[in-house]
Every structure is written in C-alpha cells, then in structure tokens.
Amino acid sequence: MKSTLSFLQVFGSRKMAALLLLGFSAGMPLFMTGTTLQPWMKEQGVDLSTIGFFSLVGLPYSLKFLWSPLLDRFVPPFLGRRRGWMFLTQLLLVLAIATLAIQKPAQALQFVALNAVLIAFFSATQDIAIDAYRTDVLEKLELGAGVGVYVLGYRIALLVTGSLAFILADRLPWPVVYLLMAAFMTIGLAASIFAPEPVSDNIRPPSLEEAVILPFLEFFQRNGWLQGALILLFIVFYKFGDSLLSNMSRLFLLDVGFTKTDIGAIQGGMGLVATIVGTLAGGAILSKIGINRSLWLFGGLQALSNLGYFAISQLGQNYQMLVLTINIENFCGGLGTAAFLGFLTTLCNQRFSATQYALLSSFMAFSRDILVAPAGSIAQSTGWSVFFLITIAAALPGLLLLPVFAPWNSEPVAMPRPGLDDKPDFDA
C-alpha cells in the first residue's frame, strides 16, 4: 500500500508537469512535415508516390546522433545545459513552422521540402535536449510515471497537429492552420523555463573529443559488441510496422470517404481518451512488471492493432469500425511507446545521455522516416488490404529479437545505468 501511494505521489510533482509539457513540445513538429502536410500536398495535386517519399525530409531524426555530442559538451549562456538547448530549439521551431505557412506546395515543392527539413532538424535537436533532460532528471521510482506522462504529452500533441489541424483545415486555409500550430509551440518555451534543473546538469565531458567518442565506446563495452548490435537492430524494427501504417493511414481514410472533420473529431475525442488511458496505464504497468515483459506485451498489442485498418479496407466507410480502430490504435500506441521509451532510458549513462539517447532514437527514427519511404508505392501496387497485412508482418522481426536480450521469464529488472562517476575502462 505504501509503495502504491509513493508511486501515485510521483504523478503530482512539478517534474511530471514539466515532462507533460515537454512531451507536448516534442510531439508538435513531427506531423508538421508528415501526416498534417500530406493532405495539404494532396489537395494541391501532388501525386501519392511523391507524398510517400516526402517522409525522407525526416532524415535529421535519423542523423541527430552526429551533432548530439555538441549538446553534451557545450552549455548555452542561459537556463543550463539541458533547458538552455530546449529553449533555443523551441524558439527556432516557432519561426520555422510559421514560415511553412507562406509556402505553396503546388508551385514550389522544393521550398516546402527545404522548410520541412529545417523543421525536422530543429525538432531532432529539440528531441536530443528533451530526451537527455528526461534521462537525467528521472529517478528509478519515477521512471514508469515519467515515461507515461511524457508520452501522454507527446500523444496529445500528435492529436492536436493531426486531429485539431484536420478539423480546422475544413474551415480555414492551411497556411492559417500552420500559424496556429506555430503558436502552440510556445508552450515548450514556457515549459523549459518552468522545468526543474537536473542534478547532473553540470556533469559533462571535459572535451568535444570525449563527448564524441566515449558515449559510443561506453555503450558497446557495457553491453558487448554483439548484444549492442542486436539492441540497435531491435530498436529499428520494434515500431516499424506501426510506423509503416502511420505513414499512410490518413490518406487511406480519406480515400475510403471519411472527411477531415470525421478523422479529426474521432481522434480528438474518443481517441484522446484512449491515448490518456494507454499512456498512463503503460507507465503504471511498466513499473509493476518491468521493462522486459512490457516490451513483449505492448509490442504484440501494438502490431495487432493494425487489424482495425484491414477491417475498414474490407468494410469501407464504416463509422463504427473507424471509432473502434482509432481507439485501439491510440491505446496500443500509448502502451508500446511507454515501454519503448522506458527501455531506451535504461540504456543511457547520464554522463553522455544526450549522445547515447540520440544514437538509440536515431535508429528508431531511421525506421519511422527512412524505411517507410516506399509505403505509398507499396500501397499503390498491392492495394490497401494487403498493405495493412504487410504492416503487421513488419512488426515481427522486432518481436523475434526480444528473447535474445529481454526474455519473458527473466526478472523484470531494468538494465543497469552506470553511475555518474563511472568511467569506462576502454583498455579492457
């Protein structure tokens, strides 16, 4: 009873409020260059194949580990190492998203692409800072709650940029919608000022060379080269099926005959409730059963949730099935992401949390942004029904890797995190 009360008290802290708002800030830019931009381009006459390959503008999410050592090594002149970088990137995102509002996809798609790449770059850099902040600031007891609250904020942002933006786009021009989304980004600026300072904020590599080299060597020495490589492969494939579906789901629903208001209202209403329940339940369950079993359970549910879209492809414009599908997708997506982020957090040494988390999440972004690029072409050649079955099969490689380093019957204990004063012995 006492441990339950302690766990519930964690949710009421200033730290959790900050993580909720920072999760919202991290989620805001993602759809601005993807799911929300796709319908605007389609209305402007851009073909489906080009829209599918437009996910390549998200390349900075996959390459962010290249400049992440800069955020570990250097400290902005205000708000400290983690919060200073968060504030700076959020300010740049407000300006970049507002600039996208003046672009014209039908007349100058190359400028839209360039603007989108800049948004992705600033967003990826913001992710480096926020992920490092979350890794540094959370204690062991707070891990499940912190991940759940962060994912909740992130998912709310995805619903705002996807659902609310869709509803507004039926009533307002797309440029006005993008200006409103830029205004929402200012929430992140306030959160960076409000967030408590991590205890380890001043513990940083003494040189840029060490900031670049040591994080990678320390990760592989701690896990072993084979185990470390398998972990990275797992990160690529764990959410691949979910990402493949997400890249095309909006266009599919529009093709079936649902309006932008239909999609936005259902996701923004019942879908939001399902997301809240899924993320908080995921954080709570993770704290009880551990990382290993959460990855198994939530990963399986995440893959099976794609069956709802297969059902819609068979039934057509069925509102009851749409409601069921959206709710299941949001709930299972919240569960899966909570387990996945908790897993990534346990892999990081706080001395190099920006670089190590950026490396790990870059592999996830490679799956979400690069491997999914042919999704439009696949859907065009196979049809929607077969495409959704392919997305379920795409989730299997990640699940098949789980027995290697996260067996179900092992003790549900998070992987050890080296202490702040641990210095790896690279001569061993």
PyMOL commands that set and color helices and strands:
alter all, ss='L'
color gray80, all
select helices_A, chain A and resi 2-10+14-27+30-33+37-43+48-66+68-73+80-100+109-137+140-169+174-184+186-194+208-223+225-238+240-256+260-268+270-304+307-315+319-346+350-371+375-382+384-393+396-405
alter helices_A, ss='H'
color red, helices_A
deselect
rebuild
show_as cartoon
